[in-house]
Amino acid sequence: MVEIYVLGGGTPTPTPARFGSAHVLKVGDEYLMFDCGPAATHKLVKAGLFPTQIDHLFFTHHHFDHDIDYPCFLLCRWDQSIGQENQLRVYGPDLTEKITQGIIGDDGIFSHDWKARVNHPLSQQVFVNRGGTLPRPAPSVFAKDIEPGPVQTGDGWQVTSARAEHVQPWLDSLAYRVDTSQGSVVFTGDTQPCQTVTDLARGADMMLCMCWDDQEVMDQNGEAGGQCGTIGAARMAQEAGVAKLVLVHIGSHLSSHGPMEKGIGDIRREFGGEIIFSEELMRIEL
């Protein structure tokens, strides 16, 4: 079974129901995480998963609403391990390696934490009680800055990336496609409608696409550049020929009643497939 967990379905603006971006894709017995926005580690556990189950993490870009929980996730996954888990593999655009090293490297900003846990007898005892064997290993993470193209393969899945158009040249952005034996899913990340993402999504079974707000509102207030609104998401999905469009990265205005219903109606006039207006902690079968 292939399932998607919506951990973060919101934006940089926190609301009681939405904040930031994070998703997990379950393929067989493997879990692939895409972005690690605010409280993603806690939401992961609320969804019934655990940090040590995640062996692959893919970043679309490095705005804080997509990566601010990365330090928490890294430290929690390491702290809860017993030294027998697979090495975490992290991929993303430029800065992924620098940020990872800056968090848990030997001189990283949180090196004081893991060094204390590696060396203090109390932390060593907790590690042993969990099933670990001393000496307690330091964090070891494989992190790689990537370009568009093939990224990684696993047991019955492969990940490919493409350039997304968001806030270049200040930050690079990527979209990802995961092909499995049971279907394909695309994570657009943050992007305006663009040909590279449309081509990546061609014929996919599902596309999780950012949908900031009502397109008319975005056109009027000047927020249409660099991101998708209702019509932009619908037209890109329709052109790509995807079967299901899952709306994520939804702003507070669009997620309120009235604008939500209007937005879904506008999308239906442009897109002929299934529409899912996501909520956090929702699970969606591919």
N, C-alpha and C positions, 0 to 999 in steps of 0.2 A: 504494500500500500504506500502511496505517496500522499503526504499531507503537508499543508502549510499552516504554521502557527503565526498569527498576527500578534506580536508582542507590543509593538509600538505603531499605532496608526495615526499619529498626529504630527505636529509641527514644532518649531522652537517655542511656540506659545503654549504654556501648560494650561490645561483645563482639567476639571475633575475626572473626565473620561478618556482624555487623549494627551500624549506627550511624546514627541520624538518618534524615531523610526527604528524598528528591529523586527526581523522575521526569522523563523526557523523552517527549514524544509526537511521533512523526514522521508528518507528513501530507504526502504527496507529497515535495517537496524542502524543506519547511519543518520546523523543529524548535522545539517549544514546551516550555519547562521549567516544572515545577511544584515549588516550594520548592527550597531550596539549603542543605541541612543539611551536617553535618560531612563534609569531604573530597569534597564533590560535584564540584568541578572535576577532581580527580584521578580519581574514579570515572567521570566523563564521558569522559575520555581513555582509561581502561581499557576502556570500552564501545565504543571505536572512533570517538568523536565528538570535536569540538574546540570550545572556548568561542566562537570566532568564527562557528560555525555556528548559534548560538542567538541569535535576534532578539527573542524574547518570553519573559519570565519572569513567572510568576504566583505570588504568595505566598498561602498559606492563612491563616497567622497568623505572629506574630513571637516564638514560643518559639525558643530557640537551636538546638534540634535540627532546625529548619526553615529557619534563615537564617544560621547562624554562618559558613558559607563564602561568603556574599555578598561581603564585601570581597575575598576571593581571586578569586572569579569575575569581579567588575567589573574589577579591576586586571589580571588575566591576559587577559581578553578585549580590553581596551584595549591592553595592552602588545604583544600578538601581532598586532594589527591593522596594516594599512598605510594606513589612512585612507580606504579605499574600501568598507568594510563598511556594512551598514545600521545606523542608530542603534538601540541596544538600547532596547526598550520594556518597562517594568516596572510591574506592577499588583499591588495588594494592599490589605488593609484599612488602617485608620489606622496611621500611623507609617512607611509605605513611603516617602513622600517625605522625611520627616525623616531616616530612616536612610540613604537614598541620598545626600542632601546632606551628612550627617555623615561619610560615608566618603570621597567624592571631590569634594565641593564645594571652592570656592577656599580655604576655611579648614577643610576636612574633616580628619579624623584621619590620612588617608593622602595629603594634598595634598603633603607633603614628597617623597613617592615620585614621583608623576607630574610634579611640577615639575622634579625633578632629571633625569628621563628626557626631558622636553621640551627642556631647556636644555643639558645636558652634551653636548659633542662626541662622546663615545664612544657614548652612547645615540642621538644623532642619526644616527651612522654605521650602527649596527645597524638602525635604522628604515629608512634608505635601502637598505641591503643586502637587506632583506626585500622591497623594492619600493615603499617609501613615498617621498613627495616633501616636502621641507622647505618651510615650517616644520612641525614635528610638532605636530598638533592636541592640545589638552587633551581629557580625557574629556568626552563629551557623552552623557548618558543621559536619556531621557524616563521619569519616574517619576510615578505617579498613585495617590493614595488613592481607592479605589472603594467603592461600596455595592452591595448585591444588585441584579442586573439584567444587561442586556447589557453586555459588557465590550469585546470586540474581534472583528474579523472578518479573515480572510485569504483566500488562494486556496483555496477549497473548504472552509473551516472557519469556525466561529463559536463564541465562548466566552461562556457565561452564568454568573453567580455567584448563590449563595444563602447565606443566613445559616446558619452551623453553630453548634451549641451546645457550647461547650468550657469556657472559663474567664472568661466575661463576669462582671462588667463590667471586669475588669482588662485583658483583651485582646479585640479583635474577631477573629472567625474566619469564614472563608468556605469554601464548597465550590464546585467548578467543574464545569461540563459542557461538553464539546466535541462539537459536532455536525459531522459530515463527510458527504460523499457516500457514504462506505463504512461508516458506522455512527457510533455515539455512545459516549463514555466519560465517566465521572464520577470526579473525584478528591474524596473526601470531606474530605480534611485530617483534623484531629482533631475528633471530634464524638461526642456521645452520640446514640443513636437519636432522631431528631426529624423532625417533619413537613416542615420546609422542605427538608431534604436528601432525604428520601424523595420529595417532589414533584419536586425537581430531577432525580432519577434515574429517574423514571417511564419505563419502557419502554426504558431504555438497553441497549446491547449489552454493556457492561462497566462494572463499578463497582470502583474501587480503594478499599477501606475499611479504616480503621485497625482493628486487632484486637489489643488490648493483652494479653489473657490469657484463660484459661479463665473462663467467666462465673461458675461456682460459686465459684472462688477470689476473683474480684473482688467478688462479693456478700458474701462472708464477711469480706474484709479492708477493706471500705469504699472500694474504688477503682472502683466501678461508675459513679459520677457523673461526667459530663463527657466520657466516652469510651465507645467500643464494645468489648465483649468478643465472645466467639464467638457467643453467642446473639443479642446485640444486632445485630451485623453481619448475621447470617443472617436475622433477622426483617425488618430494614430492607430488605435486598436482595429478600426474598420479597415484601414488600408493594409495593415499587417495580416488581416484575416484570422485573428485569434478567436477562440471559441468563448472564453470567459474573460471578462474585464473586472478585476478587483480594484476598487478605489481605495488608496491608502494616502498617507501624508495629507489628511483632510483638515482644513482650517476650521476654526471655531464657528465662523459664519455659516459655512456650508454644512456643518454637522448639526446645525440647529433646525428644528422643524419649520417648514415653509421653504427656506432655501434648499434644504435637502430634497424635498419632493420635487421642487422645480428643477433642480440639477439633474436628478435621475430622469425626469421627463425629457429634458434637453438631450441627455446622452442617448436615450432610447430612439430619438429621432435621427441620430447619426450612426448608431452602432446596432447591428442586428443580432449580436450574440447575447449571452447571459451577463447580467450586471450584478455585482456583489458590492454593496456599500459596507465596507469592513468596520468592525468594532474590535477594540483591543481584547485579547485573549480568545478571539474567534479561531476555530480550527476549520480549515477548508480542504476537502478531499479533491485531489486533482481529477 
